Amino acid sequence: MQWKKVGSSDAPAYAVVLDPGDEAIAALTEFSRREALSGAQVTAIGAFESATVGWYDRRRQQYRRIAVDEQCEVLSLAGDVALGTDKAQIHVHAVLGLADGSTRGGHLLEGRVWPTLEVIIRETPAELRKTFRPEVGLALIDLGASDA
């Protein structure tokens, strides 16, 4: 992984380029924690050699895993970074393009990069916090607990 700070002091941003074989969620989580990000927007394009996306089953309160066991283009990846139990947590959704032109999409659970993933991370002016909501089964951004 390579990265460079590209934003100004009032609008901090990072260009992060993942290498072949990097696992996207692990690498971006590590980067977010190392840079002590407490609120950010994430966008990316690139490709994976394989990936797993998830569809959230609200009745079971868990993700249904959807394996993409082939090379795919990351047509769109969008999400955020927020604090959950005082550590940065990344939450991203992806639309993946397959060789036949079809797509798979959902919450990105895993993505093995090939040949690259080009990511822009823009810090937000507010510290964002996630709070676990038992009725949903997920930790979601809680604006009441976030610093504006």
Secondary structure, DSSP 4 states (H G I P E B T S, - for coil): -EEEE-S-SSS-EEEEEEPTT-BHHHHHHHHHHHTT-SEEEEEEEEEEEEEEEEEEETTTTEEEEEEE-S-EEEEEEEEEEEEETTEEEEEEEEEEE-TTS-EEEEEEEEEEEEEEEEEEEEE-SSB-BEEEETTTTEEEE-TTTSB-
